[in-house]
């Protein structure tokens, strides 16, 4: 009896062990199967046969986008967009003979910069670019998209507007058309063409983000009435045209905000036309001289003058004689407005005069002895005799 019971126990234990091992093996097998990495899937990219577009070979049918506004604008302006390479003269000293000291300085031409430009008068060979593109250059080479290269002469350069006018000697030169006005609609499409980082005739597209922007250059020059665009502008684009979709130049690419993306600026065509006209006629840009000096208005001074707010530019000195003295402007006056533009700081006054023209009549609203006074000033160039 005892042996029978013990035999049954051995059988039951053996069966339990067998079932346990089977279950464990099945569980482990399932875990291993589930955790095993799959073989990587291979994606095959087919390369379709190239089908010629009907009409692209001259069958009379237009290819897709053949007449898109951007393409038409580039066709009109692109041939007149040039590459500008500059070299600067550097001097180095060489050792003399055994008994001598340093020898004579030797001049050598070294590459100094690269930028863009646009031909605005093919018959005269007039090329427009930025002042900072050709600043300090001893030699300027202008290269057209068709590989023609010319040495350029500087007719005039104007740092306050960052514009320069060059002249090249060539025949049958292409030219771009300047727009007739600065009238721009925010959001309208624009095309920027230039040579960023040496990539010649690069085209980027964007919109007019804003107009009338004021921009201060690293050198302190205040650029007024600038066009802001999100069309990509990079180093080397400077001096290239910003165009509308009719292929007309509405501005000249001038600056970017390096810490941002999509914030570029172009000098408007009205400034371009004025600067070109001044340089062609006078060899420089004549700018009016008001004959007064200003500083920012402080809260303390505004309170002493009885002004409601510390907004305006305080006139600290008036030259004698000058346009300001003849207009009756006095030291201690505060400029509140110039030709309808509100003045809040001294920089506002500087910005107005950057855009002012010789011979212009300017109306100023002043604060004097507790009341507003209006005067009119005739602008003239510094050094001109009194009228």
Buried (B, 14 or more C-beta within 10 A) or exposed (E): EEEEEEEEEEEEEEEEEEEEEEEEEEEEEEEEEEEEEEEEEEEEEEEEEEEEEEEEEEEEEEEEEEEEBBBBBBEBBBBBBBBBBBBBEEEEEEEEEEEEEEEEEEEEEEEBBBBBBBBBBBEBBBBBBBBBBBBEBEBBBBBBBEEBEBEBEBBBBBBBBBBBBBBBEBEEBBBBBBBEEBEBEEEEBBBBBBBBEEEBBBBBBBBBBEBEBEBEBEEEBBBBBBBBBBBBBBBBBBBBBBBBBEBBBBBBBBBBEEEEEBBBBBBBBBBBBBBBEBBBEEEBBBBBBBBBBBBBBEEEBBEEBEBEEBBBBBBEEBBEEBBBBBBBBBEBBBBBBBEEEEBBBBBBBBBBBBBBEBEEEBEBBBBBEEEEBEBEBBBBEBEEEEE
